[in-house]
């Protein structure tokens, strides 16, 4: 959906940053308001558009989701996230300090560290909130591969303006002004010739120009 359609609001409601004022959100048949917040969030891995890194080493940032992780597990997660490729070229490798909010790394590098972090957690639910929107095409191709590995065996909620990110999803929901206006697969939605089709044609048309 367009900006302001309500996409990120769904994430806030699911993670209980805010609670629903009417209706309910259920996970595995349980109203999320009846679940302890810590337990709910332990079941969900979240990759936002701007990942939060701490002024610590890359190793510590990856291990944040699982502090007891071994060095072998950290490196394995980094390889799956295509992060080991750039980390291994750094003078101090995994012991490199990333700076406040990860300023010493590029946007794509920060995203790959964030993905490596969630690779360690093995949660059943994964949320990707506009996680590739600010990346260049080379960084995005790396990260799309990492997402493919990350999504295996999980229920994944992908929020995206860039429709190439969602076209392989089992179910696509189109929002407009806080309402669900369409849902289906990529092919089904293109055949409907509605809002999704308009967005798709607009984006691919711009790309081809």
N, C-alpha and C positions, 0 to 999 in steps of 0.2 A: 504493500500500500504506500500511498504518498506520505510525506512527512506530516506528523500530527494525526495519523490515522488511528493510532493506539497500539502500535506494535510493541514498543518498549514498555508500555504500561502493563501489558500481559506479563512481562518478565518481573516487574516490580511486585505484581500481585502474587505470582507464583512463588517468589522468594520471600514474600511477606515483608517487603520494605513498606508496603501499605496493605491494608486489608480491604476486601471487597465490601461494598456498602449494601449490595443486594445480590442474590444468587450465591453460588459457591464454586470453588475450584477444588476438584478432587484429584488425588494422586493415589493410584491403586485402591480406589474406593473409599479413601479417607479424606474428609474435608481438611485442607491444609491448616485451617485455624484451630483444629483439634490436635495438631501435632506440635510438639516442642520445637521452637525455632531452630535450635542447634541440631536436632535430629533431622529436621527437614533439609537444612542446608548441607548436612553431611551426605545427603543422598543426591545432591546436585553439584555438578561442576559448571562453572560459569566463565566464559571467555568474552569480555566486553570489547567494545571498539578500541578503547584506550586501556591496555592492561596495566595494572598497578604493580610496579616493581619497587623493591625496597633498596636502600643504599647499603647493600650487602653484596656478597659474591654471587656469581651466576649459580653456583652450586646451592647456596642457601636459598636463593629465589626459587629454584626449581623444587627444592625439598620442602618449601613452605606448606604445600598441601599434604605432605607426609614426612614429618620431621625425623622419623626413625628410619627413613629410606637409606639403603646402603649406597656407596659410591657407584657400584655396578648398576643398581636400579636407576640411579640418576642419569648415568651415561646412556643406558638403554632407552630411557624416556626421551632424552635429548636427540638420540639418533632417529627415533620414530617421528619426532617433531621437526626433523631436518634442521635442528639447532646445532648439533655436534659439528656440522660442516664449517660453521663460522667460529664456534667456540674453540675448536682445535687450532685455529690460525692465530688466536690471541696469545700474547706473550705469557700471560699467567693462566691461560686456559680457563678451567672451571673456577679458579680462584680469583678471577678478574672482578674487581668492584664495578658495579654498573652505574654508580652515581645516583643522585636523588631522582626518583621516578624513572630511573633507567636512562638518563640523558646521554650516557656514553655509547648507547646502542641505537641503531636505526629503528624506524617503526616496524619493519619486517622482522628484525632480530628480536625486538621486545615481544612481538606477537609469538614468535617461535619458542621463546623462553616460557611465556604464559601457557602455551599449548603443552610443552614438556611438563609443566607443573601439573596440569590436569590429567596428563597421561599416567601420572603416579597414583592418582586417587581412586581410579576404578569405580566411579559412582555409576548407578544405573541410569541417571538422567543427565543430559548435557545440554547447556544453553549457549548458543553462539549468537551474540547480539552485535550485528553489523561488524563482524570481526575481521572483514577484509576490505571495508569501504575506503580506508585511508592508505592502502598499499599500492605500490607500483605493480605492474603486470608480472614481473619476474618473482617478486616476493609472494604475490598472490598464488602463483602456480605451485611454489614450494608448500605454501600453507594449505592449499586445497588438497594436496597429497597427504599432508599431516592430518587434516580433518577426516579424510577417508579412513585412515588408520584409527583415529580417535573415536569415530562413530560406531565402530564395529560392536554389535551386541548391546547398544544403548538406545534408549528413547531420546531422540535429539530434536530440540526446538531451535530452528535457525531463523533469525530475524535479519532481513536484508532488503536494501534498496536495489542492489545489484542482482538482477534475476538469474544470472548465470550461476550464482551461488546456490540457488534453490531448485533449479530445474530437474535435478535427479531425485528430489525428495519423494517419498511415498505419497504424501498428502500436502498440498499447498493451500493455505487459507489466505484469502485476500480481504483486507480490511479497508473500510472507508468511513471516516467520521465516527470511529468507535464501534462500527457494526461489521459483522461478517457478511460480505456481499457475494462471494464466490468461494468454492472449494473444489478440489479435484487434483488430478495429476497435471503435469506441464502440458501434455498433449490434449487432455480433456479441456483445460482452461483456454488453450489457443482456439479450439473448435467453437467455444462459447462466444468468441468475438466480443468479450466484455472488457472490464477494466484491466484484467491481467494481460489480455491480448494487446490492449492499447499501450500499456507500460512496456511490454516485450518489444513491440514494433518500434516504439520510440527509442528504446535503449539500443537495439540492434541497428536501427537506422542511423543513429548518431555514430555508432562504432564504425559502420561501413563508410560513412562520409569522411 
